[in-house]
Amino acid sequence: MLRDFAKTSPVTFFSLPIIIIGLLILSYFLYSTLLTQQIEARSKYLDRQVEISIDKIDQLIREFNNEIPFIAEIDDFGQVFDLESENAKKLRYRIQNLSKRYGEFVDTLFIYDESQIYFVDVDEHENAEEGYLPLANSSYPLQFSTSPKIVHLKGNKSLAIIPTSSPEDTNKVYLAALINVFNLIKSESKHQFIGDHGYKVVFSENMGFRIAHQGEQVDSDFGLIRKHRQRIVNDLLEHQKGELIHSGSNRANVFLTIYHPIEIFSERYGLIFSVSDKDFIEPVRSKLQIIFISFFAIITLVIVVFVINLRDISRNTDELEKSREGLARALTILEEQQETSRDGLIVADEDFRIISFNKRFANMVEFDEKLIKGADSRLYLDSVCKMLEDPAMANELKGLIRMNSVTEVQEEIHLNSGKIYDFYSSAIVDETGHNFGRIWAFRDITDRKNEIAELKRAKERALEGAKEKENFLSTMSHEIRTPLNSIVGFANLLLEENPREEQKEQLLPLKYSADSLLSLINDILDLTKIESGGIQFEKIPFRLNEKLQRAHEVFAQSAKDKGITINLKVDDTISSHFLGDYNRLNQIIYNILSNAVKFTSKGSVEIGSKLENSDGNKETVLIWFKDTGIGIEASKQELIFKNFSQADSKTTREYGGTGLGLAITRMLVELQGGKIWLESEKGKGSTFYIRLTFETTEKPIEVLNENADLANLDGLKILLVEDNPINQKVAHKFLTRWGADVVVVDSGEDSLNIVREKNVDAVLMDLQMPEMDGYETSRTIRSMDGSYFKSLKIIAMSADALGDVKEKVNQAGMDGYISKPFDPNQLLSILANVKKG
């Protein structure tokens, strides 16, 4: 057979050995590649395991290094020697807890001065033993150093000496920790599985290499030749990590070794993970060999089958020339495809004789004659045109049907039956560009058009609903803001009347509570603005720690009523002047703090701030709210940040709330480029963290009443147009206090009579009034003849908060807008500018 094949195909015959050799090389390359990938994957795995161990060790050491100075700052360690002091008992309790917490590497903690020692020793069962000794009886070299110092002892242990007193203190107290770094590294690395034939080795400058753990099936000693040992030592001392493939001590095994440096208490250490080839090669070697053999066998079998059948293929090459039967089959397939098409199709030649059509076209309309192949396609297409609703479109379509150019045509046609079709026509062109036919396609798009029309109607209904919602929210906002204007206004008036200190302590929380209430009312409005993308953030100077202090004052009484305390811990290194939207910040703070007080029945709430990063004119701060309340289980922590959601229905029944506060809070934080998250445990409390970045500024912050002595309105004649009697009193009180002459009217018609006398300098215009509102009144004033009416200052004062109020104010010809409840300083500033001209 091969002889016959060689006669018919000599080139292929001589190529066969080359192909086989090439396949062998390819198989070996595949084997080598897979083996290399296995080694690389194992190396990455070991590298990650070492990193995990070192990260845990580094985190534990950092916590220890940070906690000792922190405790030293808040506690006087010298009190530990006062056996009767209550503070000393609390301090010793904290020191014992500290020893237990870091018992993995701290054997004993010492606090000592020049004459005596207090020590705490914790055994492996976390039982603490404490006592006092004269300094002279100490068996350890406790030293008096003004800076942290490490003293190496015999074996694995070292003594870390940390001064806890400032240089100016006369009675200096020191803290020393007896540490065992080897045990720490050994303990943290035992959790990482590297295999049953591997080693975990610890290196230090003083102890050299020491084995911490070894696999259960180790059958050879871990050994390094001199050059490999020196390479690892040099890299670790230079704080470099690395990897090494080397033989073991008996040369029978190959090891993959990964090592990373770590610095602990100013000492250089290294953690080394080493695995035998029995762990990282043997498990896959047999599989790779099977793959190699299977691959080669399959390819060889294919070649043999190909060679055997090649002679038969060559004998039947004449069948390739028999294209007529294949062409007929292809035409049948094409007709089947036409039948399965979504379109009604008809195909004709260059003389418009029908070549083919499908049932969808045949059933489209009732034709005058039966559809047959070879008939004139224009007769049937004209029948379609007769069914069109629009006669002009019918005539146009007839003309398009008779076109025999290469132009493509697409139109949408409507039949009398109510059906709608997408009509498409295209020429059939061969490779030379010759036009030898045309195809017409009719796709029924009635359902799609009806769906689009329904979607448009649904959209219109949704827009109407949104408009109704906006109108409702605008009305609700106006009706609530109007009485709030009175509350905030009278609070501001009372604050300006130099109240007694105890009155001021009551008025300030009243004012800020009213402001907070206004913010809470705005929650639902804010949600609408946020969802529509219409919210904007102002940049106004403010003091962050002052905002936290005021929040503390607002909620102090409600916390006291519940028998809990609110503690404030602020970072004084935070800049005193930030630029940002402090109203939104207040909203964030009040939302979280009110929840903390609400859900805490015993214990305390803590408010805190910390400067995390300072970069030029920007500072990143961390704000937290920690409570000892009911807590939130982990599976519900993401739910509370969703709209109208709380941890469970029981919470809603017991504590109330809409579930909007935290949802809006997260949106406000994230829209300012910040982040909010929480840590919580069911039954133990929650801590909410907020990270925000603010611009710093040297611009002074405006204080309430600061401008009141700098500007007065003596001689300024003001027309106040306001239909609410209480709001009339609030505004009138402020205006007369500033020295203005005020005329008050309660309708737009009455204001026009006053303005016609040309005896006022400015108009404060309410917008929503019966009969003639503020917009119509302003347009009427501007339409009066004379320059006085064109230049008269008209300032809108309104409780409207949604929609395009400011734009409508401008269109009505008014000169400014101030919202209710109004800010007295803002109103005074506007009117002072009017007086200046």
Phi, psi and omega in degrees: 000317179292327178295317178296321180295321180296327179291323183275332184215074183296325181297315179294323181300313181284340179282340185300313178300322179296320179296318181296315179298319179298322178293323177298315179298319180296319179296317179296320179297320177297316179300313181295319181297314180296322179294318178297318179296324178297317179295317180296319179296319179294323179296316179296321180297311179299318181300320180291321179297318178297316180300319180299314180298314183294322178298318180295318179297314182297321179296318181295318180294318179298318179298319179295313181297327181279326187285325182298308178299326182295315179294323180296329181287324186265346181235147174268105184297339179295340180291344183297338181274353177272098190293336185266347185287135177294323178296324180295321179297317179295320180296316180296324178297318179293322180293322177296318177297321178298318180296320179293320184295325182248032183292346179298327183228354177254113180278315184215140173251133178243137167238125188211156171236204187285353184230335189216165184228138166245129182231152175230123181239126182246126180275184185293342178266013180063030172269125185266134174240126181238160180185177180234145179218150167294145181301326183293338183271002182288137177268001180247150183283070178288124187243162179252100184239141180277356178221158179305143186211146178248129177242120181281136177248176180292140179084219186269358193259153176222163181242116178264117182255126184230114177291137181246001180247154175283158182301336183279344182293137180281320179259092185279136180239140184236155175238135178230141179238126175274110190245151177231091185294325180301316179296323179299310182294319179298318182294316183287330183278345184292340182283348184264120181274127180237358179126170182271355182239025187246173180231148168242119189239140177249133177243140172218162181297329187262329185260344185075218182265131176222133181282125178267317180213155173217153184293162184289337184245030179295127182239009177208156181283145174282121183219150178233133173288167191302314184293325178291318178299317182293323179297316181295317180299314181298316181296316182293321179291337178262015177060042179240140175265167181189179176220159187206135171250122186210166178274159177278188184293329181264006178063003183271338182241153175248135182246143169255117187243130177240133180223144180228142176275158173206138179252123182231121181052047176067012178249144182266126179232171176214146176244126187237125173250128183226128180238147179279159178296344176292340178267321188250355178239313186305318183300335183248351184298313181296322178295320179296322179294321178296319178299315181299313183292317180297317179300312182295319182294319181295314180296320179297318179297319178298318180296317180298314180298319179299316181295318182297320185270353183295325181294320178294323179296319181295327181290338185251021180295338180294339180292339179293338182276349181274081186268345186295316180294319178296323179295321179296319178297320180297322179294322178298316179298320180297320179294322177296320177296322177299321182292328181273357181289151176284347185260152167278119189242142171217131184240134181226161178274189184293343178262014178068019176276135186291128174266315179202162174203165179242173185293330180299319178290320182296329182265005185293312178220173175272111181276152180292326180234157180291139179288127176221150177291142181093346179284167180286119184294336184292332178298317183283325178291326176295327177298324177295318181297327181295336183273359183285146178292319187263115180299323180297318178295324179299314179296319179296320181293324177300318179295320180293326180296324185274001177289136179236036178259181180274005182291136174273142182233137176216126180217159173253125184239146181242124180268162179298333182287353183097352179286147178237131182236147170263110184265132180222137179221138182213147178283151174259115188239137177273186184298332182275355182093003180285132179271113182239022177165183181208151178237138176240136182231135178236113179254126180286111181245021182301310182298319181295319179296320178296321178296318179297317179297320179294322177296320177297317179295320178296321179297318178298319178295321179295320179295320177296318178297319179295322179294317178297319178298316181296319179297318178298313181296322180295317179294316179299317180299316182296316183292331180275320181293330183299308176292330178296328178302321179292316181299308182294321181297311180293327175298315178297320179298316180295325179292330181279352183265027177051061181291162175295162186300318181291330175290321179296323179296335177270325182288320181300309176301326178299314181296313183290330175293320177296317177299319179295319178299319177299319179296321179293322177298325181287351183306310184291328176291320179297319180301319177297315180296318181296314182295331179269357180075021184259009183273141178229149181250132179276164174237096184235138178297139176203166177250120183296309184296329177293322177296320178293322178297318181292322176299321177299317181293320183296319186263358184298317184291317180296325176293318179298321179298332180270355180082023178240166181243154174244120180255142182241123177232102182248153180268114183288349179279351177292139181303147184279342183235118174243155172253125179177182179268091186290338176294318176293324177296316176303318181299317179296311183298312184294322179301312184287317183293322178296323176295319181299315179292319183298316187266010179245119181257342176207156181102230186204167173236136180240132174250133182214158175220151181209136176280118181264324183203143176232121183226097181066238181263022178232143177228137176257125183239149175249126178244135180226155178227109185247130180229167178247039186274211190285340179073169183225128180290155189302322183290344182254359188291327178282331183297324186291345179269005180264156182300134174058034182235142170229174186302318175200170183293331178298321178299317180298317181293322186277320188248345181078191179106154182265345184078017179263331190304307183289328177298313179293321179302312179298317180300315181295320179294312184289328177293338176266013178078017182258188182218141177230137177207171180220155170236127186208153175223131183305124177086355182241350177116178184221153171230119177262131179245139176230127176245121181226151176244129182237152170279141175267156180210153175265358182295130181293150182269132180289132180253148179306132179076002184295326182270353187295327180272348184268340182221141174224162186249030180305127177087350181279127183260120187238134174260118179259114180255104186209127184268352180266119185299321183291317177295330174300314182297318181299306183295319181297321180298314179296313186296315180290327177297326180278358175098006183279153171269122190241134171244129184247129172229159185245014179209159179293322181298317180294326181294326180296321179297320180291317183295324182299336178284352177055043185236022176231151180263336181204154180237127171261111194250118169288149185265318182262102178224151179294156178064278180250113182278180185294327180294311181295321179298316181295317179298323179295318179298316182293336182276351180289151181285137176119144181294332181302316184286336178282328186258352180302130181284124178239118181249122179282134173234114188215153175267004176293139182229346181250171174077201185257050184299311183298320179295319178293325177298314179296319181295331179280357177091012179280158188262350181188173183216135174224132186271156174259140356297135186272153176272118182304319181297319180295316180295318179298319180297317180297313183289328176297321177295324177297318180296320180293337180086000000 
